[in-house]
């Protein structure tokens, strides 16, 4: 039985124990994260693996969801790494003041 809670109604029935185990392993290879970040990353990774496993056509629902979850993965992974480094986990704009000489 899977240990995480999956909220994507379309994919949650397709996340098997094997998929979740692999997702945890994939996340653990990336580093040590807090339980919250590890679970968030693992959930997204499990969705990605489920899409890859069940996808068929380029324009099917799995392909669309795969694209969305890959973008979310990149964003959440960057936040988790920042949080892991002890910096603020908020990803915002960086501004540089412009001064005239």
TIKELO-275663 format. One record per residue (C-alpha): residue in one letter; z, y negated, x; residue number from 1. Coordinates in pm, 1 decimal. Layout:
% TIKELO-275663
   resn          Z          Y          X   resi
      A          Z          Y          X    NUM
...
This chain:
% TIKELO-275663
   resn          Z          Y          X   resi
      X        0.0        0.0        0.0      1
      X      -92.5     -342.7      132.0      2
      X      199.1     -561.6      235.6      3
      X       50.7     -907.4      178.2      4
      X      -21.2    -1086.7     -147.4      5
      X     -390.9    -1153.0     -206.3      6
      X     -485.4    -1427.5     -450.8      7
      X     -864.3    -1396.1     -449.7      8
      X     -918.6    -1200.3     -769.8      9
      X    -1262.0    -1079.7     -661.4     10
      X    -1155.8     -949.7     -320.7     11
      X     -794.3     -839.8     -360.5     12
      X     -889.3     -498.7     -500.9     13
      X    -1120.9     -446.6     -204.0     14
      X     -856.3     -501.2       63.8     15
      X     -747.0     -149.9      151.7     16
      X     -457.5      -47.0      373.2     17
      X     -705.4       17.0      653.5     18
      X     -858.5     -329.5      617.6     19
      X     -516.6     -494.4      618.3     20
      X     -405.3     -293.6      923.5     21
      X     -717.9     -398.3     1111.0     22
      X     -669.8     -760.8     1003.3     23
      X     -313.0     -761.7     1139.0     24
      X     -438.7     -611.7     1465.6     25
      X     -715.1     -872.1     1494.5     26
      X     -467.0    -1156.2     1444.8     27
      X     -212.1    -1007.7     1683.7     28
      X     -471.8     -998.4     1960.2     29
      X     -506.8    -1377.2     1931.5     30
      X     -144.0    -1447.1     2015.2     31
      X      206.0    -1459.7     1875.9     32
      X      239.6    -1665.8     1560.2     33
      X      526.1    -1730.7     1323.0     34
      X      541.4    -1491.0     1030.1     35
      X      398.2    -1754.1      796.5     36
      X       95.9    -1828.4     1016.8     37
      X       45.0    -1459.5     1096.1     38
      X       38.1    -1372.4      726.1     39
      X     -197.2    -1659.8      640.5     40
      X     -436.2    -1563.0      919.3     41
      X     -417.1    -1194.5      831.5     42
      X     -493.4    -1263.6      465.6     43
      X     -804.8    -1461.3      555.0     44
      X     -909.3    -1202.9      813.4     45
      X     -867.4     -926.0      554.2     46
      X    -1093.4    -1117.1      314.4     47
      X    -1353.5    -1155.4      589.7     48
      X    -1339.3     -784.2      672.2     49
      X    -1366.3     -690.6      303.8     50
      X    -1674.1     -912.7      267.4     51
      X    -1833.4     -757.6      574.2     52
      X    -1755.6     -408.5      447.5     53
      X    -1885.6     -458.4       94.1     54
      X    -2161.1     -715.4      142.7     55
      X    -2517.8     -616.8       97.5     56
      X    -2763.6     -888.8       20.1     57
      X    -2777.1    -1223.6      195.3     58
      X    -2718.4    -1416.1     -127.6     59
      X    -2464.3    -1188.3     -295.8     60
      X    -2108.2    -1291.2     -381.7     61
      X    -1968.8    -1128.7      -68.8     62
      X    -2200.0    -1333.5      152.9     63
      X    -2096.7    -1656.2      -17.9     64
      X    -1727.8    -1572.3        9.2     65
      X    -1774.5    -1463.7      371.0     66
      X    -1911.2    -1806.4      459.1     67
      X    -1623.4    -1980.7      284.9     68
      X    -1354.3    -1766.1      445.1     69
      X    -1505.4    -1799.0      792.2     70
      X    -1476.7    -2178.2      761.3     71
      X    -1121.3    -2147.5      634.8     72
      X    -1042.8    -1906.6      922.5     73
      X    -1157.5    -2160.8     1180.6     74
      X     -947.7    -2434.6     1020.8     75
      X     -629.1    -2228.1      976.4     76
      X     -656.4    -2073.2     1323.5     77
      X     -677.1    -2419.6     1479.1     78
      X     -369.6    -2527.4     1283.0     79
      X     -178.0    -2213.4     1381.1     80
      X     -260.1    -2264.4     1747.6     81
      X     -143.2    -2626.9     1730.8     82
      X      176.9    -2522.5     1558.0     83
      X      224.4    -2250.8     1817.6     84
      X      186.1    -2507.7     2094.1     85
      X      469.6    -2712.7     1945.3     86
      X      253.2    -2995.4     1818.7     87
      X      215.7    -3114.1     1464.6     88
      X       16.2    -2863.8     1260.5     89
      X     -160.8    -3135.7     1062.6     90
      X     -521.9    -3171.9     1161.2     91
      X     -620.6    -3531.4     1111.5     92
      X     -842.1    -3796.5     1256.7     93
      X     -780.9    -3922.9     1604.9     94
      X     -842.1    -4291.9     1653.0     95
      X     -871.5    -4501.6     1964.4     96
      X     -809.5    -4874.7     1947.0     97
      X    -1106.5    -5083.1     2049.2     98
      X    -1014.5    -5385.7     2254.4     99
      X    -1231.3    -5663.6     2383.7    100
      X    -1202.8    -5753.9     2746.6    101
